[in-house]
């Protein structure tokens, strides 16, 4: 099994002595901040075609239950506006559509053109049209006006963002007063035995599965490593509060392998 650093979070690694541009984490590696977005784009360009199949295989279908719980915590009602950031192939966006009804709006955004295209194809094939909009957008610079959305979600996307704190501030900016943010993301298992099993499964099985299904072990090695470098439950709560969110709390799902954080503007 690979050696892993402790479950920590550092968005930027400064080098003030040599006056070099800051680095950031790309999995367990360090890369220049300006390079991370390109690296992440390459990963998702590579996996877009088999993304949904791999989600089912890697999580044993559990990702569907995690997303269903997220939707149940959204409080979204008919006529409201919802933004799904880093929405990929549109699982959460499709769920929000049934809640906002014909008078509401759902925006599916993703920085990756290929993932967004895949999401649009899935929506059209499912018969969704009219009140869903597709926007290629960086989570750190959302192209929406202030206080426009009643709910913002980001599912399994925040860990891939270079400047997570900036992205959280952007999501706060576009929310209406009283609106809520839902962050569904891999987190830190709360049971020691589960953490050991999860590490063994992640590092020994998931990259091999990526190689078998997609012909791409490296992308899934990155995805496994990126989970370990993502903020744990307490750290992410503090980051959301720093961005301005109130009443921030989280729900551990599947023993903390995944956590849903919720906060209000």
C-alpha positions in Angstrom: 0.0 0.0 0.0 1.2 3.5 -0.7 2.5 5.7 2.1 0.1 8.6 2.6 0.5 11.9 4.4 -1.9 12.7 7.2 -5.3 13.9 6.4 -4.6 17.6 6.0 -5.5 20.6 3.9 -3.2 23.2 2.4 -4.5 25.1 -0.7 -1.2 26.9 -1.4 2.3 26.1 -0.4 4.3 29.4 -0.2 8.1 29.6 -0.8 8.9 33.1 0.5 12.7 32.4 0.7 13.2 31.8 -3.0 10.3 34.1 -4.0 8.8 31.4 -6.2 5.1 31.3 -7.2 3.1 29.2 -4.7 2.5 25.5 -5.3 -0.6 23.5 -4.5 -1.5 19.9 -4.1 -2.4 17.7 -7.1 -3.0 14.5 -5.3 0.1 13.8 -3.2 2.3 15.8 -5.7 3.0 19.5 -5.6 2.4 21.6 -8.7 2.4 25.3 -9.5 -1.0 26.8 -8.6 -1.5 27.9 -12.3 -1.0 24.3 -13.5 -3.5 22.5 -11.3 -6.6 23.5 -13.2 -5.0 22.1 -16.4 -4.0 18.9 -14.7 -7.5 18.4 -13.3 -9.0 19.1 -16.7 -6.9 16.4 -18.2 -8.2 13.9 -15.6 -11.8 14.6 -16.3 -11.4 14.8 -20.1 -10.0 11.2 -19.7 -12.7 9.8 -17.6 -15.9 11.7 -18.8 -17.1 8.9 -21.0 -17.1 6.2 -18.3 -17.6 8.6 -15.3 -21.1 7.4 -14.4 -20.2 3.7 -14.7 -17.1 4.2 -12.6 -19.1 6.0 -9.9 -21.4 3.0 -9.6 -18.6 0.5 -9.6 -16.3 2.4 -7.1 -19.1 3.2 -4.6 -21.1 0.0 -5.1 -24.0 2.3 -6.1 -23.9 4.2 -2.8 -23.3 7.5 -4.5 -26.9 7.5 -5.6 -28.0 7.3 -1.9 -25.6 10.1 -0.9 -27.0 12.3 -3.6 -30.6 11.4 -2.7 -29.9 12.5 0.9 -28.3 15.7 -0.3 -31.5 16.5 -2.3 -33.6 15.8 0.7 -31.6 18.4 2.7 -31.9 21.1 0.1 -35.2 22.6 1.1 -35.7 23.5 -2.5 -39.3 24.4 -3.5 -41.2 25.0 -6.7 -40.2 28.2 -8.4 -36.7 28.5 -6.9 -33.4 28.9 -8.6 -30.6 26.3 -8.0 -27.0 26.2 -9.1 -25.1 22.9 -9.1 -21.4 23.8 -9.3 -19.0 21.2 -10.8 -22.1 19.4 -11.6 -20.5 17.0 -14.1 -23.0 14.6 -15.6 -25.9 16.1 -13.8 -27.1 13.7 -11.1 -27.9 16.4 -8.6 -29.2 18.8 -11.3 -31.7 16.2 -12.4 -33.0 15.8 -8.9 -33.3 19.6 -8.4 -35.4 19.8 -11.6 -38.1 17.7 -10.1 -38.2 20.0 -7.1 -38.2 23.5 -8.8 -41.0 22.5 -11.2 -41.8 24.3 -14.4 -41.5 27.8 -12.8 -38.0 27.3 -11.3 -34.5 27.3 -12.8 -31.6 24.9 -12.5 -28.1 25.8 -13.7 -25.7 23.0 -14.3 -22.1 24.3 -14.3 -18.8 22.7 -14.7 -15.3 24.0 -15.6 -14.7 21.0 -17.9 -16.3 21.2 -21.3 -16.4 17.4 -21.9 -18.1 16.7 -18.6 -20.7 19.5 -19.2 -21.4 18.1 -22.6 -21.9 14.7 -21.1 -24.3 16.1 -18.6 -26.3 18.0 -21.3 -26.6 14.8 -23.3 -27.9 12.9 -20.3 -30.4 15.6 -19.6 -31.7 15.7 -23.1 -31.9 11.9 -23.3 -34.0 11.9 -20.1 -36.3 14.5 -21.6 -35.2 17.5 -19.5 -35.4 20.8 -21.3 -36.7 24.3 -20.9 -35.7 25.4 -17.4 -32.2 23.8 -17.2 -29.2 25.9 -18.3 -25.6 24.8 -18.9 -22.8 27.1 -18.0 -19.1 26.3 -18.4 -17.7 28.1 -15.3 -14.8 28.1 -12.8 -16.1 27.6 -9.2 -13.6 30.4 -8.2 -15.2 32.9 -10.6 -18.9 32.2 -11.0 -20.4 34.2 -13.8 -23.6 35.0 -12.0 -24.9 38.2 -10.3 -25.0 38.6 -6.5 -27.8 36.9 -4.5 -29.4 35.1 -7.5 -29.8 31.5 -6.2 -31.9 30.0 -3.5 -29.6 27.0 -3.2 -26.1 26.1 -4.4 -24.7 22.6 -4.4 -21.3 21.1 -5.2 -21.0 17.3 -5.2 -17.6 15.6 -5.3 -16.1 18.7 -6.9 -14.7 20.9 -4.2 -11.6 18.8 -3.6 -10.6 19.5 -7.3 -10.8 23.3 -6.9 -7.4 25.0 -6.6 -8.5 27.8 -4.2 -11.3 26.2 -2.2 -11.7 29.3 0.1 -12.3 31.5 -2.9 -14.8 29.1 -4.3 -16.7 29.1 -1.1 -16.8 32.9 -1.0 -18.2 32.9 -4.6 -20.9 30.4 -3.7 -21.8 32.6 -0.7 -21.9 35.7 -3.0 -24.4 34.2 -5.4 -26.8 32.9 -2.7 -29.9 34.9 -1.7 -30.1 35.8 2.0 -31.3 32.7 3.8 -30.2 30.5 0.9 -28.2 27.3 1.6 -25.0 25.7 0.4 -24.7 22.0 0.2 -21.2 20.5 -0.1 -21.2 16.7 -0.7 -17.7 15.4 -0.6 -15.5 12.5 0.4 -14.3 13.1 4.0 -12.6 11.3 6.9 -14.0 8.0 8.2 -14.8 8.2 11.9 -14.2 4.5 12.7 -10.5 3.3 12.8 -11.3 -0.1 11.3 -13.4 1.6 8.5 -10.5 3.9 7.7 -8.1 1.0 7.3 -10.4 -0.9 5.1 -11.2 2.2 3.0 -7.5 3.0 2.5 -6.8 -0.6 1.4 -9.7 -0.5 -1.0 -9.0 2.9 -2.4 -5.3 2.4 -3.1 -5.3 -1.2 -4.2 -8.6 -1.6 -6.0 -9.8 1.8 -7.5 -6.8 2.5 -9.7 -6.9 -1.1 -11.0 -10.6 -0.7 -11.7 -9.9 2.5 -13.6 -7.3 0.7 -15.7 -9.8 -2.2 -16.4 -12.8 0.0 -17.2 -11.3 3.2 -18.7 -7.7 2.1 -19.6 -6.6 4.8 -17.2 -5.2 4.0 -13.8 -3.4 7.3 -13.3 -6.6 9.4 -13.3 -8.1 7.3 -10.6 -4.9 7.3 -8.6 -5.2 11.1 -8.6 -8.8 10.9 -7.5 -7.9 8.6 -4.6 -5.1 10.9 -3.5 -7.2 14.0 -3.8 -9.6 12.6 -1.3 -6.8 12.3 1.3 -5.7 15.9 0.7 -9.3 17.3 1.1 -10.2 19.1 4.3 -11.7 16.9 7.0 -15.2 17.6 8.5 -14.1 20.1 11.1 -11.7 22.0 8.8 -14.3 22.3 6.0 -16.9 23.6 8.6 -14.4 26.3 9.6 -13.7 27.2 6.0 -17.4 27.7 5.3 -17.8 29.9 8.4 -14.8 31.9 7.3 -16.6 32.4 3.9 -19.6 33.9 5.8 -21.9 30.9 6.2 -24.0 30.5 9.3 -25.4 27.5 11.1 -22.9 25.2 9.4 -23.2 21.6 10.2 -22.4 18.3 8.6 -23.8 14.8 8.3 -21.5 11.8 8.1 -22.6 9.3 5.5 -21.3 5.7 5.4 -19.2 6.2 8.5 -17.7 9.5 7.4 -16.4 8.2 4.0 -18.6 10.9 2.7 -19.9 14.0 4.5 -22.6 16.5 3.6 -21.9 20.0 4.9 -24.8 22.5 5.0 -24.6 26.2 5.6 -26.8 29.2 5.2 -26.2 32.8 4.0 
